[in-house]
Amino acid sequence: MSDALDYAKQKWDKSHKLPDFKVGDLVLVSTLNFNNIKGPNKLRDYYVGPFVSVALRGTNAVQVELSGELDNKHPTFPVSLIKP
């Protein structure tokens, strides 16, 4: 039983690593949940930026310094919506 658990843990750890963002990095933010960007969805960019990461909020969130038409958005995004 423990061999099976060790094997499953090894496979999980191989494909799931912690994000390696640092304060001051330039990151791209996904526009998946943005509905205030003008134009049709199929012509919209998937990512906008680059923006400077201001702070890390735990291991799963990054606070960025937004500018332009994204000023009214909340500046903290999960790492699943951010690309380095």
CORDA-V997641 format. One record per backbone hydrogen bond with DSSP energy under -1.0 kcal/mol. NH is the residue of the N-H (numbers start at 1). CO is the residue of the C=O. If there is no record, write none. Layout:
{{NH & CO} {NH & CO}}
This chain:
{{5 & 1} {6 & 2} {7 & 3} {8 & 4} {9 & 5} {10 & 6} {11 & 7} {12 & 8} {13 & 9} {14 & 10} {15 & 11} {16 & 12} {24 & 53} {25 & 22} {27 & 51} {28 & 83} {29 & 48} {30 & 81} {31 & 46} {34 & 31} {43 & 40} {48 & 29} {51 & 27} {53 & 25} {54 & 63} {55 & 63} {57 & 61} {62 & 77} {63 & 55} {64 & 75} {65 & 52} {70 & 67} {71 & 68} {73 & 70} {77 & 62} {79 & 60} {81 & 78} {82 & 79} {83 & 28}}
